[in-house]
Amino acid sequence: MEQWHGKIAVVTGSSAGIGAAIAIHLTNAGMVVVGLARRTERTLALKEQIFANLRNNLHAMQCDVSKESDIVVAFKNIEETFGGVDVLVNNAGVVRDTRLIDPNNSLPIRETWETNVMGLVMCSREAYQSMKRRSVAGHIININSIVGHSLPYSVEALISSYNMYAPSKHAVTAITEVTRQELLNDKSKVKVTSISPGAVKTEILELTEVQFPLLNAEDIAQAVLYVLSTPSHVQVHELIIKPIGERF
């Protein structure tokens, strides 16, 4: 991680779960981290888990990634305050309890799509433009999911009736590859990585009773450190992580 010491990392959905763990680990690794979240006070509370000499390197900005206007303002503020973005971790995501075939479910469907897909795309766009302007060989990391690759029969045991979540993560898989191709055509040195965990113990799963093995948020944070630590000629395009004993 030496090459990233003092560089600027933006982590969306930094107030809890995987995003919080990533923000903590990146700050402790020597990066300057800007957490984007609706609940900025929860991001700032993470300072208690950061080495004392590095706590001032964690910052929080209010941003609802389902709103393009929030994203544009946040990245403009990051540019003006910190000089730009070197690493973006697209972590923010939501789950809404609805089936695709249920009546009157436009709102939860739109909320899932706007946050998990459009928010990711818009944040990546703004981050890449910042990297491009400064000729930075940065890194865009998308926190995906195993349900972004396949729909096992037992998926109902994992996400009950949250059936818009998997389509949104399938979109992230495709978006990651499209982004890689666009960066290649742009002759860019910016890397793009999709990290696809199995079931992780987070607020999403705390809403249900789970009876299967779980990963910890720290496991995914360690994966982020790994892909960032690769040499300049190595790009980890997809990383799937499952807990031992997972059946789907």
C-alpha positions as CSV (number, residue, x, y, z in Angstrom):
1,M,0.0,0.0,0.0
2,E,3.0,2.3,0.0
3,Q,2.1,3.8,-3.4
4,W,-1.2,5.0,-2.0
5,H,0.2,6.6,1.2
6,G,-1.3,10.1,1.5
7,K,-3.5,9.6,-1.6
8,I,-7.3,10.4,-1.6
9,A,-9.8,7.5,-1.4
10,V,-13.5,8.1,-1.7
11,V,-15.7,5.4,-0.1
12,T,-19.5,5.5,-0.6
13,G,-21.8,4.1,2.0
14,S,-19.2,4.6,4.6
15,S,-21.5,4.9,7.6
16,A,-21.9,1.2,8.4
17,G,-21.1,-2.4,7.4
18,I,-18.6,-3.0,4.6
19,G,-18.2,0.7,3.8
20,A,-17.3,1.5,7.4
21,A,-14.7,-1.3,7.5
22,I,-13.2,-0.2,4.2
23,A,-12.9,3.4,5.4
24,I,-11.2,2.3,8.6
25,H,-8.7,0.0,6.9
26,L,-7.8,2.5,4.2
27,T,-7.2,5.2,6.7
28,N,-5.1,3.0,8.9
29,A,-3.1,2.0,5.8
30,G,-2.1,5.7,5.3
31,M,-4.7,7.0,2.8
32,V,-6.8,10.1,3.2
33,V,-10.3,8.9,3.2
34,V,-13.5,10.8,2.3
35,G,-16.6,8.9,3.3
36,L,-19.8,9.7,1.4
37,A,-22.9,8.8,3.3
38,R,-26.3,10.2,4.3
39,R,-25.3,9.8,8.0
40,T,-22.0,11.7,8.3
41,E,-21.9,11.5,12.1
42,R,-21.6,7.7,11.9
43,T,-18.7,8.0,9.5
44,L,-16.9,10.4,11.8
45,A,-17.6,8.1,14.8
46,L,-15.3,5.6,13.0
47,K,-12.3,7.7,14.1
48,E,-12.3,5.8,17.4
49,Q,-11.1,2.7,15.5
50,I,-8.3,4.5,13.7
51,F,-4.7,4.9,14.8
52,A,-4.5,8.1,16.8
53,N,-1.9,9.7,14.5
54,L,-4.1,9.1,11.4
55,R,-7.6,10.0,12.7
56,N,-7.5,13.4,11.0
57,N,-7.2,11.6,7.7
58,L,-10.8,10.4,7.8
59,H,-13.4,12.9,6.6
60,A,-17.1,12.7,6.0
61,M,-19.3,14.4,3.4
62,Q,-23.1,14.2,3.2
63,C,-24.2,12.5,-0.1
64,D,-27.1,10.4,-1.1
65,V,-25.8,8.5,-4.1
66,S,-29.3,8.0,-5.5
67,K,-29.3,11.7,-6.3
68,E,-27.0,12.8,-9.1
69,S,-27.0,16.4,-7.8
70,D,-25.6,15.2,-4.5
71,I,-22.8,13.3,-6.3
72,V,-21.8,16.2,-8.5
73,V,-21.6,18.5,-5.5
74,A,-19.7,16.1,-3.4
75,F,-17.0,15.4,-6.0
76,K,-16.7,19.1,-6.7
77,N,-16.1,19.7,-3.0
78,I,-13.5,16.8,-2.9
79,E,-11.7,18.4,-5.8
80,E,-11.6,21.8,-4.2
81,T,-10.7,20.6,-0.7
82,F,-8.4,17.6,-1.4
83,G,-7.3,18.2,-5.0
84,G,-9.0,15.2,-6.5
85,V,-9.7,11.5,-6.3
86,D,-7.1,8.7,-6.5
87,V,-9.3,5.7,-5.4
88,L,-13.0,5.2,-5.5
89,V,-14.8,2.4,-3.7
90,N,-18.4,2.1,-4.9
91,N,-19.9,0.4,-1.8
92,A,-23.2,2.1,-1.2
93,G,-26.2,-0.2,-1.8
94,V,-29.7,-0.8,-0.6
95,V,-32.1,-3.7,-0.4
96,R,-35.8,-3.2,-0.6
97,D,-38.4,-5.8,0.4
98,T,-40.5,-6.3,-2.8
99,R,-41.0,-8.8,-5.5
100,L,-40.8,-7.7,-9.1
101,I,-44.4,-8.9,-9.7
102,D,-45.9,-7.1,-6.6
103,P,-48.4,-4.3,-7.2
104,N,-47.5,-0.6,-6.6
105,N,-43.8,-1.3,-6.0
106,S,-42.3,1.4,-8.3
107,L,-40.7,3.3,-5.4
108,P,-38.6,0.4,-3.9
109,I,-37.6,-0.8,-7.4
110,R,-36.5,2.7,-8.3
111,E,-34.7,3.2,-5.0
112,T,-32.7,0.0,-5.5
113,W,-31.8,0.8,-9.1
114,E,-30.9,4.5,-8.5
115,T,-28.6,3.6,-5.6
116,N,-27.0,0.4,-6.7
117,V,-26.6,1.1,-10.4
118,M,-27.0,4.8,-11.3
119,G,-25.2,6.0,-8.2
120,L,-22.3,3.7,-8.9
121,V,-22.1,4.8,-12.5
122,M,-22.3,8.5,-11.7
123,C,-19.7,8.2,-8.9
124,S,-17.3,6.3,-11.3
125,R,-17.8,9.0,-13.9
126,E,-17.0,11.9,-11.6
127,A,-14.0,10.0,-10.1
128,Y,-12.6,9.1,-13.4
129,Q,-12.8,12.6,-14.7
130,S,-10.8,13.7,-11.7
131,M,-8.2,11.1,-12.3
132,K,-8.0,11.9,-16.0
133,R,-7.6,15.6,-15.5
134,R,-4.6,14.9,-13.2
135,S,-3.2,12.0,-15.2
136,V,-3.6,9.7,-12.2
137,A,-3.3,6.0,-12.5
138,G,-6.1,5.5,-10.1
139,H,-8.4,2.6,-9.1
140,I,-12.2,2.2,-9.2
141,I,-13.5,-0.7,-7.0
142,N,-17.1,-1.9,-7.2
143,I,-18.4,-3.8,-4.3
144,N,-20.6,-6.3,-6.1
145,S,-22.1,-9.6,-4.9
146,I,-22.2,-13.3,-5.8
147,V,-25.8,-12.7,-6.8
148,G,-24.4,-10.4,-9.5
149,H,-23.1,-13.5,-11.3
150,S,-25.7,-16.3,-10.7
151,L,-29.1,-16.9,-9.1
152,P,-28.9,-20.1,-7.2
153,Y,-32.1,-21.8,-6.2
154,S,-31.4,-21.1,-2.5
155,V,-31.2,-17.4,-3.0
156,E,-34.5,-17.0,-1.3
157,A,-32.9,-18.1,1.9
158,L,-30.5,-15.2,1.6
159,I,-32.5,-12.2,0.5
160,S,-36.1,-13.4,0.9
161,S,-38.3,-11.3,-1.4
162,Y,-35.6,-8.7,-2.2
163,N,-35.7,-9.6,-5.8
164,M,-34.5,-6.3,-7.4
165,Y,-31.2,-6.6,-5.6
166,A,-29.8,-9.4,-7.8
167,P,-30.6,-7.7,-11.1
168,S,-28.9,-4.5,-9.8
169,K,-25.8,-6.5,-9.0
170,H,-25.9,-8.3,-12.4
171,A,-25.8,-4.7,-13.8
172,V,-22.7,-4.0,-11.7
173,T,-20.9,-7.0,-13.2
174,A,-21.6,-5.8,-16.7
175,I,-20.8,-2.2,-15.8
176,T,-17.4,-3.2,-14.5
177,E,-16.5,-4.9,-17.8
178,V,-17.8,-2.0,-19.9
179,T,-15.8,0.4,-17.7
180,R,-12.7,-1.8,-18.3
181,Q,-13.2,-1.7,-22.0
182,E,-13.8,2.1,-22.0
183,L,-10.7,2.7,-20.0
184,L,-8.7,0.5,-22.4
185,N,-10.0,2.5,-25.4
186,D,-9.2,5.7,-23.5
187,K,-5.6,4.5,-23.1
188,S,-6.0,5.0,-19.4
189,K,-3.9,3.3,-16.6
190,V,-6.9,3.5,-14.2
191,K,-7.8,0.0,-12.9
192,V,-11.3,-1.3,-12.3
193,T,-12.2,-4.2,-10.0
194,S,-15.4,-5.9,-9.0
195,I,-15.3,-7.6,-5.6
196,S,-18.2,-10.0,-5.1
197,P,-18.8,-11.3,-1.6
198,G,-21.1,-14.1,-0.5
199,A,-23.3,-13.4,2.5
200,V,-21.7,-10.8,4.8
201,K,-22.8,-10.0,8.3
202,T,-24.1,-6.4,7.8
203,E,-27.3,-4.4,8.6
204,I,-28.9,-5.9,5.5
205,L,-28.8,-9.4,6.9
206,E,-29.6,-8.3,10.4
207,L,-33.1,-7.7,9.2
208,T,-33.6,-11.5,8.7
209,E,-32.8,-14.6,10.6
210,V,-29.8,-16.3,8.9
211,Q,-28.9,-19.9,9.3
212,F,-25.8,-20.1,7.1
213,P,-22.1,-19.1,7.2
214,L,-21.3,-15.4,7.0
215,L,-18.3,-13.3,6.0
216,N,-17.3,-10.3,8.1
217,A,-17.1,-6.8,6.8
218,E,-13.4,-6.8,7.6
219,D,-12.9,-9.7,5.2
220,I,-14.1,-7.5,2.3
221,A,-11.9,-4.6,3.6
222,Q,-8.9,-6.8,3.4
223,A,-9.8,-7.7,-0.1
224,V,-9.8,-4.1,-1.0
225,L,-6.3,-3.7,0.4
226,Y,-5.2,-6.7,-1.6
227,V,-6.4,-5.4,-5.0
228,L,-5.0,-2.0,-4.3
229,S,-1.6,-3.5,-3.4
230,T,-1.1,-5.2,-6.7
231,P,1.8,-4.0,-9.0
232,S,0.9,-1.4,-11.7
233,H,0.8,-4.0,-14.4
234,V,-1.7,-6.3,-12.5
235,Q,-5.4,-5.7,-12.5
236,V,-7.7,-7.9,-10.5
237,H,-10.8,-7.6,-12.5
238,E,-13.1,-9.9,-10.5
239,L,-12.7,-11.3,-7.0
240,I,-15.3,-13.7,-5.6
241,I,-15.2,-14.3,-1.9
242,K,-17.3,-16.9,-0.1
243,P,-17.4,-18.1,3.5
244,I,-16.5,-21.8,4.1
245,G,-19.6,-23.8,4.0
246,E,-21.7,-21.5,1.8
247,R,-24.1,-23.5,-0.3
248,F,-25.2,-21.0,-2.9
